[in-house]
């Protein structure tokens, strides 16, 4: 039998209270191998330290109403940072992951690693002043970034498509630790998004989940038995190299021929529409110079039900659904979360992708995963990054 003084069991119980939100002693006793007296002492100790608080009384079946506990949201605070190709987001959170402040930066050609790190540090310090918090109250900063990464050493390796130069071998954790004086942790943004969405959906007791982000490229993360699946390398972008058409095109002459990203990505969509405009197709974009037609213009044209743009978004959605079916048939998730600018551009993208994925899922409809755009949507990466720090916090 473990004792209440074991640091590991303390952390596990704290994490369980955090995950469930509100629990009674009996709820915890059913899950942990402690005696009643040991559990009582542990809860009293954690309450006296301010780690947890009494949140009220539960319902009774005839005896005393049980005392309910929850983690203390103001005991400490945590930062979550998303680094993406289009924008980056910093959030300050309490320990219930309630967002207290948030800032966003456009990732244009001026946003080099040093400029972003300085902006993050200055904004983070302003957040602390605004909320009367000191750096001693901060557990750390979690970072969800575009890969590939060396997440153990906190380095962004060689990501593609960043507008600014010098996003190569960036020691982002060291850069922020030096500027802020707090620990930093790094993981790829698909993983932190899935961590965040899994937390947001915790009442559903999900064990197996898939997250796919469709934007400048295709990124994915998978979870089994509540844990992120990791391979021998950081592979969040590997889904983009899934071949869905033998001898098909390459995206900008890189990667596999007929790879998913050559059909499902912002650059691929832009290239297809530009080619159709050059060929003389009629569109609300016909008056524009083809090389100046960008994703924002496509989304605007789609909102006007432009037939050319709708046709190309539909093709994108069909190909996305095909890639999803391949992943689903290999991983068998319960939940499939779809995110990214391509998915959020218009409901037809999500609807068509899901329809195609279901049609090609093995054993459907007997096996019928739930498809969703998630609870956190565009804050999932930053929220999950903050949660990553909380999960690794050694409360002793």
N, C-alpha and C positions, 0 to 999 in steps of 0.2 A: 504493500500500500504506500503510495506517495504521500509526502507530508506537505503541509501548506507552505513550508519554508523553501520548497524546491522552486528556484527561479523559473524553470521551464513551465511548471504547472501554473504559476502565477500569470505568466504571459499568455498561456493558452486560455485561461479563464477570462482574463481581461479581453482578449481578442473575441472570445465567444460572446461576452456581454456586449461588446462593441458591435458585433455582427448582428445579433438578435435585436438590439435596441433596448428592450426592457425585459428583465428576467427575475425570477424568484430563486431563492436558495434551492428549492426542490428541482427547478429546471436544471440547475447546474449539477446537482447531485446525481441526476440521471445520466450525465455524460462524463463525469470525472471520478476517478477512483480515490475519493477522499472520504474520511469519516465525517459525520455530521459536525463534530466539534472542530475538526481541522478546517472544514469549509467555513464555519462561522468565524473562526479566528482570521482566516484569510480575508473574508469580506470586511470584517471590522478593520483590519490593517489597511486594506485598500481604501476604505472610506476615510479613515483618519489621515491618510496621505493625500486625500483629495483626488485620487485616481477615479473613484466611482462615487456616486451620490445616491441617496434614497429618493426614489421618484414617486412613491405613493404606496398604496396597498392594493393587492390583487383581489380577485373574487374568491369567495370561500364556498366550500360544499357543506359547511356545517360547523367547522372549527374556526380557529383564528384566521383572519385574513393574512395572507403572506406578504411580507415586505418585498417590494420591488426595487431593483437596482438598475442603474444605467451608468455608462461612463460619463465622466465630467467633461463636457465639451470645452470648457474654458481652462482646463488644467494645463494644456500646452496648445501650440498652433503649428501649422505646417504650410509650406509653399508647394504649389504644383505648377510646373512649367511645360508647355507644349512648344516644341520647335518644329515648324513645318515649312514647306516651300512657299506657301501663299501668305500665311500669317503665323505669328507666335503669340501665345497667351500665357500670362502669369496670373495665378489666383492665390489668395491667402485664405486658408480654411481653418475652422476650429476642428476639434477632434471628432465631431459628428459629421465632418465634411460639409458643413454649411459654408457657402462662399461668403466671405466678409468683404473682399475687394477684388477687383479684376482689372487687368490692363491688356491691351492688344496692340501689336505692332504689325504693320504691313512689311512683308519680307521682300523689299525691292532691292535694286542693285547697290544701294548704299548700306544695306544691313549686313555688314560683315560680322564675323564672330565677336570681335572686340566691341563693336558698336552695340550688338545685341546684349552682350554680357554687361556692359556699362549701363544700358537702359534698364535691364532687369534689376541690377543691384540698386540703382538710384530709385526705381519705383518701389522695390521691396522695402527699402528704408523709409520711404514716404508712407507706405502702408502701415509700418510699425508705429510711426509717429501718430498717424491718424487714429489708430486704435489703442494707443497707450500701451503698446507691447514692447518689450525689450528683446534683443537677440537671444537672451538666455531662455526666453519662453518658447523659442522656435525649435522644433525637433530636427528640421532640416528642409532641404528642397529636393523634391523629386522631379526628374526631367524625363519626359516622353518625347523622343526625337525621331526624325527620319533616319533610317539606317542606310547602309550597314554600320554596325557599332561594335566596339569592344566595350560591352557594358560593365565588365568586371573592373576595367581600368578607367572607365568614365570618358571614353574617347569616341567622338563621331568620326568615322573613318573616311569613306569616299562616296558621299551621297550625290545623286545626279539632280539636275534641274534647279539648283539654287540660283536665283538671279544674281546674287553678289558673289564675288570671287573669294577664294581662300577658305571655303568650307571643305577642307581636306585635313584629316588627322587633327581634329580640334579637341583639345583636352578640356571639354566643357565643364566637367565636375571641378577640376582644379581651378579653372578660371572663376567660377562662381564661389567656390569655397574661399579663395583669396579675397574676393571682393566683399563677401557677406559674413565670413567668419562662422559659418554653419556647415554641417555635413551636406553633401550632395550625392544623389544616386541617379543612375542613368539606366533607362531601358528603351526599347523601341516603342514608338507611339501606338502601334497596333496592340502590343501587349498591355500597355497602360490603359488604353481605351477599353479593352476587354475586362481588365481588372476593375475599372470603374463601373462598367455596365453590369458586371456580375454582382458587385456590391449593391447597385441600385435595384437590381432584381432579386435581392437576397430572400425576399419572402416566398419566392417561387422554388427555393431549394434546388437550384440548377447545378448539375454536376458536369455536364458536357456542353460546351458552347463553342461557337465559331464567330469570329468578327472579321468582316471584310470591308476595307476602306477603298473606295474607287474615286480617284482624283487624278493628280498629275501622273501617278502610276497606281498599281494595285498592291495593296498591302494587306496582310492577314495575320491573325493570331488564333490559336486554338487552346482550349482548356479541356482537361480530362480529370474527373474526380476532383474538381474545384481547383486544379493546379494548372498553371500555364505550361504548355508543352514546349520544350526547348530541344533543339538539335545540336549538332556539333558546331554549327555556325549560326550567326544572326541571319535569319532567313525571312524576315517579314515581307520582303519584296519578291520572294521566290514564286509566289502564286502567279505573278505577272509573266513568268517564263513557262507556265503551263501551255503546252501546245494544243490548240483547239482546231487547227487546220493545217494538215501536212503541206509543206512547201508554200505556206502562206507568206504574207508580208512580214517584214521586220519593222519595229518602231525606230525610225531614224537610223536605220542600218545597224542597229545594235540588238544583241540578245538572240533568242531563237526565232527561226522562221515560223510564222503562224502562231506566235505566242499570244496569250490572252491580252497582254498590254498593247499589242498592235491593233486591237479592236476595242478595248475598254480602257481608255485613259483620255485625259483632257487633250494632250497633244495629238493623239490619233483621231479624235473627233474633229478637232480643228482642221487637221490636214485633209480629212475626207470632205468636209464642207467646202474648204477652199478649192479643192480639185473640182467639185461639182460646179462651183461658181465660175471657175475658169472655163469649164466646158459649156457654159451658157445657160445653166439651170436658172429658172426664175425664182426669186426669193425676195423677202423684204430686205435682204442684205445685198441685193444685186448692185446697188449704187456704191457699195464700199469697195475699196481696193482689197482684193482677196487676202493679201499678206497682212492686212490690218484687222481681219476678222478674228476676234479672240473669244474666249469662253464666255465672258460677260455678255458679249453681243449675241452669242448663241442662246444663252438663257433668256435674254430679252425677246429674241425672235421666237423661241419656243413658247413663251407666254402669249405670243400673238398667234399661236397655232400655225406658224409657217410650215408649209408641207415639206419642204426640203429638210429643214432642221428637225422637224418631228420624225421624219423618215430615218435620219442618221442617229438621233437619240434612241429610236426604237431598235435599230441595229445594235447599238451599244448595249441596250438592256437585254436583248436576246443573247448576245455573246456573254454578258455577265452572268446570266442565268445558266448558261452552259458550263462556265467555269465553276459556278456554285455547285451544280449537280455533281461535278467530278470530285470536289472537296467533300461534299456531303456523303457521297457513296464511299469515300475512304475513311471519314472520321465519325460519321453517325452522330452528329450533335443533337441535343434537345432543342437548343435555341440557336438561331442564326441572326446576328446583328449586322445590319448593313448601314454603312456611313460614308461620308465623303461628299464632295461637291457634285459629283455626277449623280449620286443617288438623291440628294436633296434638291436638285435642279427642278424636278417636276415629278408628281406622283406616278406618271406613266413608267418611269425608270424602275422604281421599286416594284410596282405591280407586275410589269412584264417580266422582270428578272425572277421574281418569285414564282410566277406561273410556269416559266420555262424550267426553273430548278425543280419544282414539284413534279412536273411532267416526266423529268428524266431521273428522278430519285428512285433508287431501287427499293421495291416493296412499298412504294406509295400506293394507296393512302394508309395502309396498315402502319407503316412508319411515316410519321407526319411531323417533322420538326416545326417549331413556331418561328416564324420570320418576323422581325421587328426592326425599326430604325432606332431602337434603344430609348432609354429614359433620359440620358444625359446629352445625347446628340453632340453638338459642337463643343461641349465642355468635357467630354468623356476622357480625352487624353490627359488634360491637366488634372482633373479630379482623380483619375487612376494613378497618376504620378504622385500626387499627395498621399493617396492611400498606400502606395508602395512603401513610402517612408514610415507611415504609421505601422504597417505590418512588420517592419524590421526593427521597430523601436524596442530595445531591451528595457522594460519598465523598471528593472532594478538598477 
